[in-house]
Amino acid sequence: MQRKYSFSAVKKTLVKKAPKKCPKLEKTSKGCRDMAESSLYHRREQIYLEEEQIQKTIRDKKEKEAKAVKEAVDELRKFEYRQKRKAETQSSQ
């Protein structure tokens, strides 16, 4: 039977599940202190932060693309509206 915060249990958990959320460390637990000092934990934390940065970049890029498409659609609508008005004024004269 393994202790709740044994280093081997934490290590196995980190290896099995790449971190989706960076685990919070408790300062009181010896196992957590061992985990904080391990290079494995630091590498997983670094991977997590890199993934967050990538996701943020992708979101920003998608927002920029969506904004550009929206502006293009607005310009097209304005152009169509002007053409329609122009056609209406010419037909009424």
GIDA-V389549 format. One record per residue. N is the residue number from 1. SS is DSSP state (H for helix, E for strand, - for the rest). PSI is psi as a letter, one per 40 degrees, with the letter a starting at -180 (* if undefined). Layout:
BEGIN
N SS PSI
N SS PSI
END
This chain:
BEGIN
1 - h
2 - i
3 - i
4 - d
5 - f
6 - i
7 H d
8 H d
9 H d
10 H d
11 H d
12 H d
13 H d
14 H d
15 H d
16 H d
17 - h
18 - h
19 - h
20 - d
21 - h
22 - h
23 - i
24 - h
25 - h
26 - h
27 - d
28 - d
29 - h
30 H d
31 H d
32 H d
33 H d
34 H d
35 H d
36 H d
37 H e
38 - i
39 H d
40 H d
41 H d
42 H d
43 H d
44 H d
45 H d
46 H d
47 H d
48 H d
49 H d
50 H d
51 H d
52 H d
53 H d
54 H d
55 H d
56 H d
57 H d
58 H d
59 H d
60 H d
61 H d
62 H d
63 H d
64 H d
65 H d
66 H d
67 H d
68 H d
69 H d
70 H d
71 H d
72 H d
73 H d
74 H d
75 H d
76 H d
77 H d
78 H d
79 H d
80 H d
81 H d
82 H d
83 H d
84 H d
85 H d
86 H d
87 H d
88 H d
89 H d
90 H d
91 H d
92 H d
93 - *
END
